[in-house]
Amino acid sequence: MLLPAKAEVARQLRRYRAWERVMLASPYDRTVRVAFEDSGYTLCVLMGKRCAREAADAAERYLRTNPVTYLREQGGRPQPRRTARRATPPERRSPAPST
């Protein structure tokens, strides 16, 4: 599992929290709501979550811990690389002689 850079997670989490405060101050402003939802969506994509709240919580946990601990908490324990098995090549047949 690829993990995002902590600096990017911190930046997006700050952006989400800032828009959350602005949205709570003026919940009927469409421009603010769109920006808040956009920041939540970005955080969801970054953290691999479906809900902005879950993504914000995951981002906070990720920033508090090291990547290995975070993966263990998420159940995404790093797996050893597996090499792809290749099937044996089909027998090569010479073309049928033309008459």
All heavy atoms as an XYZ file, in Angstrom:
798
protein
N       0.845     -1.178      0.000
C       0.000      0.000      0.000
C       0.889      1.240      0.000
O       1.798      1.364      0.799
C      -0.885     -0.034      1.240
C      -1.734      1.166      1.399
S      -2.777      0.941      2.836
C      -3.577      2.494      2.871
N       0.608      2.124     -0.891
C       1.341      3.384     -0.937
C       0.751      4.351      0.078
O      -0.465      4.444      0.229
C       1.241      4.005     -2.324
C       1.937      3.254     -3.444
C       1.677      3.949     -4.767
C       3.417      3.184     -3.185
N       1.620      5.063      0.750
C       1.173      6.071      1.704
C       1.575      7.451      1.204
O       2.646      7.621      0.628
C       1.801      5.809      3.073
C       1.345      4.532      3.765
C       2.135      4.310      5.043
C      -0.134      4.596      4.078
N       0.713      8.441      1.438
C       1.039      9.788      0.987
C       2.134     10.419      1.847
O       2.383      9.984      2.973
C      -0.284     10.537      1.145
C      -1.020      9.783      2.200
C      -0.596      8.354      2.065
N       2.754     11.453      1.328
C       3.772     12.176      2.081
C       3.107     12.875      3.266
O       2.018     13.439      3.142
C       4.453     13.197      1.181
N       3.760     12.807      4.419
C       3.180     13.403      5.619
C       2.978     14.905      5.467
O       2.013     15.456      5.990
C       4.041     13.090      6.839
C       3.867     11.671      7.318
C       4.406     11.494      8.704
C       4.014     10.117      9.200
N       4.217      9.963     10.621
N       3.876     15.569      4.748
C       3.733     17.010      4.560
C       2.452     17.327      3.789
O       1.734     18.288      4.111
C       4.944     17.570      3.821
N       2.138     16.520      2.787
C       0.916     16.731      2.004
C      -0.326     16.435      2.838
O      -1.323     17.152      2.764
C       0.930     15.866      0.740
C      -0.245     16.093     -0.171
C      -0.320     17.502     -0.739
O       0.694     18.207     -0.766
O      -1.424     17.896     -1.161
N      -0.266     15.379      3.641
C      -1.399     15.050      4.511
C      -1.634     16.195      5.491
O      -2.780     16.628      5.698
C      -1.149     13.724      5.261
C      -2.222     13.477      6.311
C      -1.085     12.559      4.281
N      -0.574     16.713      6.088
C      -0.704     17.815      7.043
C      -1.295     19.053      6.365
O      -2.173     19.727      6.925
C       0.653     18.136      7.659
N      -0.844     19.334      5.155
C      -1.347     20.502      4.419
C      -2.828     20.359      4.112
O      -3.621     21.286      4.319
C      -0.552     20.680      3.127
C      -0.858     21.960      2.387
C       0.089     22.151      1.202
N      -0.230     21.277      0.088
C      -1.160     21.565     -0.837
N      -1.838     22.685     -0.773
N      -1.388     20.737     -1.822
N      -3.234     19.194      3.636
C      -4.639     18.972      3.297
C      -5.524     18.947      4.539
O      -6.667     19.405      4.504
C      -4.809     17.684      2.488
C      -4.207     17.746      1.107
C      -4.829     18.811      0.239
O      -5.992     19.190      0.379
N      -4.046     19.338     -0.678
N      -5.003     18.401      5.634
C      -5.772     18.388      6.877
C      -5.969     19.813      7.398
O      -7.073     20.161      7.831
C      -5.078     17.524      7.928
C      -5.815     17.367      9.255
C      -7.184     16.727      9.051
C      -4.977     16.549     10.223
N      -4.939     20.644      7.335
C      -5.076     22.049      7.736
C      -6.107     22.761      6.864
O      -6.948     23.521      7.364
C      -3.735     22.777      7.628
C      -2.805     22.553      8.790
C      -1.631     23.513      8.785
N      -0.918     23.570      7.509
C       0.114     22.801      7.186
N       0.558     21.901      8.041
N       0.702     22.923      6.009
N      -6.053     22.490      5.563
C      -7.011     23.095      4.629
C      -8.445     22.669      4.965
O      -9.362     23.498      5.014
C      -6.653     22.681      3.199
C      -7.545     23.250      2.144
C      -7.028     22.858      0.739
N      -7.959     23.297     -0.264
C      -8.691     22.484     -1.023
N      -8.545     21.187     -0.900
N      -9.526     22.954     -1.905
N      -8.635     21.384      5.227
C      -9.956     20.863      5.574
C     -10.469     21.503      6.858
O     -11.621     21.944      6.927
C      -9.895     19.336      5.723
C     -11.172     18.724      6.224
C     -12.254     18.528      5.375
C     -11.308     18.351      7.564
C     -13.432     17.969      5.834
C     -12.483     17.794      8.031
C     -13.542     17.609      7.169
O     -14.717     17.063      7.617
N      -9.626     21.564      7.885
C     -10.038     22.145      9.176
C     -10.349     23.640      9.040
O     -11.281     24.144      9.665
C      -8.959     21.918     10.235
C      -8.756     20.472     10.631
C      -9.962     19.901     11.296
N      -9.681     18.544     11.765
C     -10.613     17.647     11.973
N     -11.880     17.937     11.773
N     -10.302     16.443     12.395
N      -9.578     24.347      8.233
C      -9.835     25.776      8.036
C     -11.190     25.987      7.359
O     -11.994     26.833      7.794
C      -8.720     26.401      7.204
N     -11.469     25.224      6.300
C     -12.756     25.361      5.621
C     -13.894     24.883      6.515
O     -15.017     25.398      6.428
C     -12.759     24.615      4.294
C     -12.100     25.393      3.210
C     -10.944     25.085      2.554
C     -12.537     26.636      2.664
N     -10.638     26.061      1.636
C     -11.604     27.027      1.682
C     -13.630     27.477      2.904
C     -11.737     28.202      0.951
C     -13.761     28.647      2.177
C     -12.818     28.996      1.211
N     -13.651     23.923      7.376
C     -14.669     23.454      8.313
C     -15.082     24.600      9.249
O     -16.271     24.816      9.488
C     -14.119     22.274      9.111
C     -15.094     21.668     10.083
C     -14.494     20.496     10.825
O     -13.313     20.590     11.246
O     -15.205     19.499     11.001
N     -14.095     25.337      9.772
C     -14.398     26.468     10.653
C     -15.191     27.547      9.909
O     -16.168     28.088     10.443
C     -13.112     27.053     11.228
C     -12.481     26.189     12.294
C     -11.326     26.892     12.993
N     -10.214     27.197     12.098
C      -9.229     26.354     11.797
N      -9.218     25.147     12.322
N      -8.261     26.719     10.985
N     -14.769     27.843      8.681
C     -15.473     28.868      7.900
C     -16.893     28.400      7.587
O     -17.854     29.179      7.672
C     -14.703     29.188      6.595
C     -15.490     30.127      5.704
C     -13.344     29.775      6.921
N     -17.057     27.143      7.259
C     -18.374     26.609      6.926
C     -19.295     26.627      8.136
O     -20.484     26.932      8.016
C     -18.234     25.189      6.386
C     -19.356     24.769      5.485
S     -20.722     23.848      6.211
C     -19.988     22.673      7.255
N     -18.760     26.332      9.313
C     -19.579     26.385     10.515
C     -19.994     27.819     10.845
O     -21.062     28.046     11.412
C     -18.832     25.759     11.693
C     -18.663     24.240     11.617
C     -17.753     23.747     12.726
C     -20.008     23.544     11.672
N     -19.165     28.784     10.484
C     -19.491     30.189     10.725
C     -20.555     30.703      9.756
O     -21.368     31.565     10.118
C     -18.232     31.043     10.621
N     -20.546     30.197      8.520
C     -21.549     30.638      7.541
C     -22.019     29.433      6.727
O     -21.604     29.235      5.586
C     -20.982     31.724      6.637
O     -19.748     31.320      6.101
N     -22.908     28.617      7.316
C     -23.319     27.353      6.675
C     -24.160     27.514      5.413
O     -24.276     26.572      4.634
C     -24.122     26.648      7.768
C     -24.571     27.731      8.678
C     -23.538     28.800      8.608
N     -24.719     28.701      5.174
C     -25.587     28.868      4.008
C     -24.866     29.467      2.811
O     -25.472     29.647      1.754
C     -26.807     29.713      4.380
C     -27.618     29.045      5.461
C     -27.623     29.554      6.756
C     -28.332     27.884      5.201
C     -28.346     28.931      7.759
C     -29.055     27.249      6.190
C     -29.057     27.776      7.476
O     -29.756     27.147      8.454
N     -23.601     29.751      2.957
C     -22.817     30.316      1.859
C     -22.396     29.172      0.933
O     -21.616     28.295      1.306
C     -21.586     31.037      2.406
C     -20.794     31.769      1.341
O     -20.991     31.489      0.145
O     -19.971     32.622      1.731
N     -22.914     29.178     -0.293
C     -22.634     28.082     -1.240
C     -21.160     27.979     -1.601
O     -20.622     26.886     -1.737
C     -23.442     28.262     -2.521
C     -24.872     27.901     -2.360
C     -25.589     28.073     -3.695
N     -26.936     27.606     -3.566
C     -27.431     26.593     -4.260
N     -26.692     25.981     -5.140
N     -28.678     26.217     -4.081
N     -20.505     29.103     -1.760
C     -19.088     29.097     -2.123
C     -18.253     28.423     -1.041
O     -17.372     27.618     -1.331
C     -18.585     30.542     -2.352
O     -19.438     31.167     -3.303
C     -17.160     30.554     -2.839
N     -18.567     28.744      0.201
C     -17.854     28.149      1.335
C     -18.127     26.654      1.401
O     -17.217     25.849      1.597
C     -18.242     28.855      2.654
C     -17.698     28.112      3.857
C     -17.773     30.298      2.644
N     -19.389     26.288      1.218
C     -19.747     24.863      1.282
C     -19.040     24.064      0.195
O     -18.537     22.968      0.444
C     -21.256     24.677      1.166
C     -21.673     23.203      1.270
C     -23.163     23.061      1.425
N     -23.647     23.537      2.696
C     -23.632     22.814      3.822
N     -23.117     21.625      3.827
N     -24.118     23.307      4.931
N     -18.985     24.600     -1.002
C     -18.311     23.907     -2.108
C     -16.826     23.731     -1.796
O     -16.262     22.646     -2.004
C     -18.530     24.655     -3.444
C     -17.596     24.147     -4.521
C     -19.975     24.524     -3.881
N     -16.191     24.775     -1.286
C     -14.764     24.680     -0.952
C     -14.531     23.667      0.167
O     -13.569     22.899      0.138
C     -14.224     26.045     -0.550
N     -15.439     23.656      1.160
C     -15.324     22.689      2.261
C     -15.481     21.265      1.751
O     -14.686     20.379      2.095
C     -16.381     22.996      3.327
C     -16.472     21.956      4.400
C     -15.410     21.732      5.258
C     -17.619     21.206      4.556
C     -15.496     20.762      6.258
C     -17.717     20.246      5.548
C     -16.652     20.022      6.403
N     -16.481     21.028      0.919
C     -16.691     19.686      0.375
C     -15.535     19.256     -0.521
O     -15.148     18.094     -0.525
C     -18.019     19.619     -0.365
C     -19.208     19.686      0.580
C     -20.543     19.745     -0.121
O     -20.576     19.803     -1.376
O     -21.563     19.740      0.585
N     -14.979     20.202     -1.268
C     -13.829     19.901     -2.113
C     -12.621     19.495     -1.269
O     -11.928     18.535     -1.589
C     -13.486     21.113     -2.979
C     -12.308     20.850     -3.890
O     -12.345     19.845     -4.631
O     -11.344     21.636     -3.850
N     -12.389     20.214     -0.182
C     -11.260     19.866      0.691
C     -11.485     18.506      1.351
O     -10.547     17.729      1.519
C     -11.030     20.952      1.746
O     -12.103     21.002      2.656
N     -12.733     18.203      1.694
C     -13.050     16.894      2.269
C     -12.836     15.772      1.269
O     -12.298     14.711      1.592
N     -13.236     16.010      0.026
C     -13.053     15.007     -1.028
C     -11.563     14.739     -1.257
O     -11.147     13.595     -1.371
C     -13.712     15.486     -2.321
C     -13.482     14.547     -3.479
C     -14.204     13.372     -3.600
C     -12.511     14.824     -4.439
C     -13.976     12.498     -4.656
C     -12.283     13.965     -5.488
C     -13.015     12.800     -5.596
O     -12.778     11.939     -6.626
N     -10.775     15.806     -1.292
C      -9.332     15.649     -1.495
C      -8.724     14.827     -0.369
O      -7.900     13.929     -0.607
C      -8.649     17.030     -1.573
O      -9.239     17.766     -2.641
C      -7.161     16.889     -1.809
N      -9.140     15.091      0.859
C      -8.634     14.333      2.000
C      -9.072     12.865      1.914
O      -8.292     11.964      2.233
C      -9.124     14.977      3.296
C      -8.363     14.671      4.558
C      -6.886     15.022      4.430
C      -8.982     15.396      5.740
N     -10.292     12.626      1.454
C     -10.778     11.243      1.282
C      -9.917     10.476      0.285
O      -9.533      9.335      0.536
C     -12.225     11.236      0.796
S     -13.435     11.657      2.049
N      -9.631     11.102     -0.832
C      -8.821     10.450     -1.852
C      -7.415     10.191     -1.329
O      -6.855      9.109     -1.505
C      -8.774     11.302     -3.141
C      -7.764     10.757     -4.122
C     -10.153     11.364     -3.779
N      -6.872     11.169     -0.650
C      -5.513     11.060     -0.127
C      -5.389      9.939      0.900
O      -4.412      9.184      0.902
C      -5.114     12.401      0.500
C      -3.663     12.645      0.803
C      -2.844     12.618     -0.483
C      -3.498     13.988      1.477
N      -6.399      9.792      1.759
C      -6.329      8.811      2.844
C      -7.042      7.501      2.508
O      -6.990      6.559      3.281
C      -6.925      9.400      4.131
C      -6.194     10.621      4.639
S      -4.411     10.395      4.826
C      -4.305      9.083      6.015
N      -7.700      7.430      1.362
C      -8.373      6.192      0.968
C      -9.610      5.891      1.794
O      -9.906      4.737      2.077
N     -10.344      6.906      2.163
C     -11.565      6.739      2.964
C     -12.758      7.255      2.181
O     -12.626      8.038      1.249
C     -11.455      7.499      4.297
C     -10.297      7.055      5.162
C     -10.503      5.660      5.659
C      -9.351      5.220      6.538
N      -9.483      3.848      6.956
N     -13.951      6.838      2.584
C     -15.167      7.243      1.870
C     -15.849      8.452      2.486
O     -16.682      9.077      1.861
C     -16.163      6.087      1.854
C     -15.700      4.954      1.003
C     -16.734      3.871      0.992
N     -16.286      2.797      0.142
C     -17.082      2.093     -0.619
N     -18.360      2.343     -0.622
N     -16.602      1.136     -1.363
N     -15.524      8.747      3.718
C     -16.169      9.831      4.444
C     -15.109     10.842      4.883
O     -14.020     10.455      5.314
C     -16.888      9.230      5.648
S     -17.466     10.399      6.863
N     -15.434     12.120      4.792
C     -14.463     13.154      5.150
C     -14.075     13.079      6.623
O     -12.916     13.301      6.983
C     -15.020     14.533      4.816
N     -15.027     12.767      7.487
C     -14.711     12.614      8.920
C     -13.704     11.486      9.132
O     -12.744     11.636      9.882
C     -15.967     12.308      9.724
C     -16.807     13.467      9.973
C     -16.369     14.119     11.281
N     -17.145     15.322     11.376
C     -16.649     16.504     11.619
N     -15.391     16.653     11.840
N     -17.425     17.545     11.658
N     -13.968     10.345      8.502
C     -13.039      9.218      8.617
C     -11.670      9.591      8.064
O     -10.646      9.215      8.627
C     -13.570      8.006      7.854
C     -14.764      7.341      8.473
C     -15.278      6.199      7.614
O     -14.591      5.807      6.636
O     -16.363      5.697      7.919
N     -11.651     10.317      6.963
C     -10.390     10.724      6.348
C      -9.624     11.669      7.262
O      -8.406     11.554      7.403
C     -10.649     11.380      4.996
N     -10.325     12.600      7.906
C      -9.664     13.529      8.828
C      -9.111     12.776     10.034
O      -7.972     13.023     10.460
C     -10.640     14.609      9.272
N      -9.886     11.839     10.565
C      -9.400     11.029     11.695
C      -8.187     10.197     11.287
O      -7.208     10.102     12.017
C     -10.509     10.111     12.217
C     -11.630     10.881     12.904
O     -11.405     12.064     13.271
O     -12.722     10.307     13.062
N      -8.268      9.589     10.099
C      -7.150      8.779      9.611
C      -5.908      9.641      9.394
O      -4.789      9.223      9.697
C      -7.543      8.063      8.319
N      -6.107     10.841      8.886
C      -4.973     11.756      8.660
C      -4.313     12.126      9.987
O      -3.083     12.155     10.092
C      -5.439     13.008      7.929
N      -5.123     12.392     10.994
C      -4.567     12.721     12.311
C      -3.790     11.547     12.896
O      -2.700     11.717     13.441
C      -5.675     13.175     13.254
C      -6.204     14.546     12.888
C      -7.442     14.934     13.665
O      -8.030     14.085     14.372
O      -7.829     16.114     13.561
N      -4.347     10.329     12.769
C      -3.629      9.139     13.258
C      -2.329      8.936     12.483
O      -1.298      8.613     13.063
C      -4.508      7.896     13.113
C      -5.490      7.709     14.228
C      -6.141      6.338     14.212
N      -6.656      5.930     12.918
C      -7.850      6.263     12.440
N      -8.653      7.024     13.127
N      -8.239      5.836     11.259
N      -2.385      9.120     11.175
C      -1.206      8.944     10.328
C      -0.103      9.921     10.710
O       1.071      9.559     10.770
C      -1.599      9.114      8.861
C      -0.466      9.004      7.886
C       0.307      7.851      7.806
C      -0.177     10.048      7.029
C       1.347      7.748      6.898
C       0.856      9.951      6.110
C       1.613      8.796      6.054
O       2.640      8.706      5.148
N      -0.476     11.157     10.998
C       0.517     12.164     11.363
C       1.102     11.922     12.758
O       2.233     12.318     13.028
C      -0.099     13.567     11.281
C      -0.461     14.015      9.867
C      -1.236     15.312      9.909
C       0.781     14.129      8.997
N       0.344     11.260     13.631
C       0.833     10.965     14.987
C       1.761      9.761     15.040
O       2.544      9.624     15.959
C      -0.340     10.689     15.920
C      -1.034     11.884     16.466
C      -1.937     11.504     17.625
N      -2.788     10.360     17.362
C      -4.060     10.431     16.998
N      -4.631     11.604     16.815
N      -4.778      9.347     16.797
N       1.627      8.848     14.082
C       2.370      7.591     14.143
C       3.343      7.473     12.983
O       3.337      8.286     12.066
C       1.408      6.393     14.079
O       0.724      6.420     12.833
C       0.407      6.412     15.225
N       4.134      6.407     13.040
C       4.997      6.131     11.896
C       4.214      5.275     10.902
O       3.189      4.688     11.254
C       6.313      5.481     12.329
C       6.123      4.114     12.943
O       5.185      3.400     12.628
N       7.016      3.736     13.838
N       4.660      5.193      9.663
C       3.896      4.482      8.627
C       3.614      3.007      8.950
O       2.536      2.509      8.653
C       4.767      4.615      7.382
C       5.552      5.848      7.610
C       5.799      5.899      9.087
N       4.558      2.311      9.566
C       4.350      0.893      9.860
C       3.232      0.726     10.882
O       2.338     -0.110     10.723
C       5.663      0.249     10.364
C       5.430     -1.175     10.819
C       6.718      0.300      9.268
N       3.246      1.545     11.929
C       2.198      1.478     12.946
C       0.844      1.827     12.340
O      -0.163      1.175     12.631
C       2.519      2.444     14.103
O       3.817      2.130     14.611
C       1.503      2.338     15.217
N       0.813      2.833     11.500
C      -0.431      3.233     10.855
C      -0.998      2.089     10.019
O      -2.191      1.793     10.077
C      -0.212      4.477      9.992
C      -1.448      4.881      9.229
C      -2.489      5.533      9.874
C      -1.584      4.595      7.877
C      -3.634      5.896      9.187
C      -2.719      4.953      7.191
C      -3.739      5.604      7.842
O      -4.878      5.947      7.162
N      -0.143      1.433      9.241
C      -0.615      0.315      8.411
C      -1.152     -0.819      9.265
O      -2.161     -1.439      8.921
C       0.512     -0.189      7.517
C       0.824      0.668      6.298
C       2.055      0.137      5.578
C      -0.360      0.712      5.356
N      -0.497     -1.097     10.363
C      -0.994     -2.166     11.250
C      -2.349     -1.806     11.834
O      -3.224     -2.648     11.949
C       0.008     -2.430     12.365
C       1.198     -3.195     11.874
C       2.099     -3.615     12.997
N       3.269     -4.295     12.455
C       4.482     -4.165     12.925
N       4.708     -3.400     13.971
N       5.475     -4.819     12.369
N      -2.523     -0.536     12.225
C      -3.812     -0.096     12.759
C      -4.913     -0.195     11.713
O      -6.048     -0.495     12.036
C      -3.721      1.353     13.230
C      -2.947      1.551     14.497
C      -2.822      3.024     14.869
O      -3.317      3.885     14.104
O      -2.213      3.302     15.909
N      -4.576      0.067     10.471
C      -5.553      0.052      9.391
C      -5.816     -1.353      8.862
O      -6.674     -1.542      8.012
C      -5.087      0.946      8.235
C      -4.938      2.396      8.602
C      -6.246      2.997      9.088
O      -7.276      2.847      8.450
N      -6.202      3.646     10.229
N      -5.053     -2.323      9.323
C      -5.218     -3.676      8.813
C      -4.556     -3.869      7.471
O      -4.779     -4.865      6.794
N      -3.760     -2.917      7.054
C      -3.079     -2.989      5.765
C      -1.632     -3.370      5.948
O      -0.749     -2.718      5.430
N      -1.401     -4.401      6.712
C      -0.036     -4.840      7.012
C       0.750     -5.046      5.732
O       0.258     -5.664      4.801
C      -0.120     -6.138      7.790
C       1.160     -6.572      8.383
C       0.945     -7.784      9.250
N       1.700     -7.550     10.448
C       1.498     -8.178     11.570
N       0.553     -9.068     11.656
N       2.240     -7.932     12.606
N       1.938     -4.496      5.680
C       2.742     -4.654      4.467
C       2.970     -6.132      4.155
O       3.342     -6.901      5.027
C       4.056     -3.964      4.793
C       3.815     -3.174      6.024
C       2.631     -3.767      6.712
N       2.719     -6.496      2.936
C       2.902     -7.870      2.489
C       4.186     -7.980      1.680
O       4.554     -7.052      0.973
C       1.725     -8.305      1.609
C       0.392     -8.256      2.322
C       0.284     -9.290      3.411
O       0.795    -10.392      3.277
N      -0.348     -8.926      4.515
N       4.851     -9.128      1.765
C       6.038     -9.297      0.926
C       5.626     -9.325     -0.540
O       4.526     -9.742     -0.878
C       6.604    -10.641      1.369
C       5.492    -11.339      2.065
C       4.571    -10.283      2.589
N       6.531     -8.850     -1.360
C       6.230     -8.837     -2.800
C       6.123    -10.249     -3.332
O       6.923    -11.111     -3.008
C       7.318     -8.115     -3.563
C       7.185     -6.649     -3.469
C       8.062     -6.021     -4.485
N       7.800     -4.600     -4.480
C       8.158     -3.797     -5.425
N       8.813     -4.253     -6.453
N       7.884     -2.536     -5.359
N       5.158    -10.428     -4.158
C       5.000    -11.725     -4.808
C       5.354    -11.548     -6.265
O       4.951    -10.582     -6.894
C       3.563    -12.209     -4.699
C       3.153    -12.491     -3.293
C       1.752    -12.990     -3.264
N       1.320    -13.170     -1.889
C       0.097    -13.424     -1.540
N      -0.837    -13.528     -2.451
N      -0.216    -13.573     -0.277
N       6.079    -12.493     -6.765
C       6.394    -12.421     -8.183
C       5.276    -13.103     -8.948
O       4.711    -14.093     -8.503
C       7.737    -13.117     -8.498
O       7.668    -14.455     -8.022
C       8.883    -12.387     -7.809
N       4.966    -12.559    -10.068
C       3.900    -13.122    -10.888
C       4.381    -14.438    -11.498
O       5.501    -14.549    -11.975
C       3.516    -12.147    -11.989
N       3.530    -15.420    -11.428
C       3.872    -16.697    -12.046
C       3.517    -16.638    -13.508
O       2.444    -16.206    -13.894
C       3.107    -17.835    -11.384
C       3.551    -18.077     -9.974
C       2.863    -19.283     -9.445
N       3.277    -19.505     -8.067
C       3.067    -20.618     -7.425
N       2.436    -21.603     -8.022
N       3.466    -20.749     -6.198
N       4.425    -17.087    -14.266
C       4.178    -17.097    -15.707
C       3.886    -18.518    -16.145
O       4.517    -19.466    -15.707
C       5.395    -16.575    -16.451
C       5.677    -15.145    -16.117
C       6.820    -14.641    -16.904
N       7.105    -13.256    -16.532
C       8.012    -12.537    -17.092
N       8.753    -13.030    -18.065
N       8.218    -11.308    -16.713
N       2.937    -18.608    -17.007
C       2.607    -19.916    -17.555
C       3.725    -20.348    -18.493
O       4.433    -19.525    -19.076
C       1.285    -19.848    -18.311
N       3.875    -21.638    -18.624
C       4.894    -22.112    -19.552
C       4.463    -21.748    -20.960
O       3.279    -21.789    -21.294
C       5.072    -23.639    -19.442
O       3.809    -24.251    -19.658
C       5.586    -24.031    -18.076
N       5.395    -21.327    -21.770
C       5.019    -20.915    -23.126
C       4.471    -22.099    -23.918
O       4.905    -23.244    -23.734
C       6.317    -20.405    -23.725
C       7.400    -20.951    -22.879
C       6.818    -21.241    -21.534
N       3.495    -21.834    -24.764
C       2.956    -22.927    -25.572
C       4.033    -23.442    -26.522
O       4.961    -22.729    -26.875
C       1.798    -22.283    -26.340
C       2.101    -20.834    -26.329
C       2.887    -20.570    -25.071
N       3.889    -24.703    -26.868
C       4.882    -25.281    -27.780
C       4.821    -24.549    -29.115
O       3.761    -24.232    -29.620
C       4.565    -26.758    -28.005
C       4.776    -27.591    -26.765
C       4.464    -29.044    -27.038
O       4.437    -29.467    -28.203
O       4.214    -29.760    -26.066
N       5.980    -24.318    -29.621
C       6.029    -23.639    -30.919
C       5.911    -24.697    -32.007
O       6.640    -25.678    -31.997
C       7.313    -22.864    -31.077
C       7.371    -21.750    -30.067
C       8.530    -20.878    -30.321
N       8.578    -19.887    -29.274
C       8.948    -18.659    -29.455
N       9.357    -18.259    -30.630
N       8.953    -17.812    -28.471
N       5.044    -24.443    -32.856
C       4.847    -25.395    -33.946
C       5.345    -24.759    -35.225
O       5.127    -23.581    -35.473
C       3.379    -25.756    -34.082
C       2.860    -26.432    -32.832
C       1.438    -26.765    -32.990
N       0.915    -27.240    -31.687
C      -0.247    -27.766    -31.525
N      -1.062    -27.878    -32.550
N      -0.634    -28.164    -30.358
N       5.983    -25.547    -36.007
C       6.428    -25.019    -37.283
C       5.209    -24.940    -38.210
O       4.297    -25.740    -38.123
C       7.516    -25.896    -37.890
O       7.044    -27.219    -38.026
N       5.211    -23.979    -39.088
C       4.063    -23.841    -39.982
C       3.908    -25.092    -40.854
O       4.882    -25.755    -41.190
C       4.384    -22.620    -40.816
C       5.812    -22.308    -40.592
C       6.244    -23.016    -39.352
N       2.682    -25.376    -41.162
C       2.406    -26.546    -42.005
C       3.030    -26.334    -43.386
O       2.994    -25.228    -43.921
C       0.905    -26.753    -42.125
N       3.652    -27.399    -43.934
C       4.263    -27.235    -45.256
C       3.175    -26.942    -46.303
O       2.112    -27.516    -46.300
C       4.932    -28.569    -45.509
C       4.335    -29.534    -44.547
C       3.781    -28.744    -43.414
N       3.484    -26.030    -47.155
C       2.529    -25.693    -48.215
C       2.772    -26.617    -49.393
O       3.892    -26.973    -49.718
C       2.663    -24.241    -48.617
O       3.975    -23.997    -49.036
N       1.750    -26.975    -50.074
C       1.888    -27.883    -51.225
C       1.742    -27.179    -52.516
O       1.369    -26.132    -52.747
C       0.842    -29.000    -51.170
O      -0.443    -28.410    -51.017
C       1.160    -29.967    -50.093
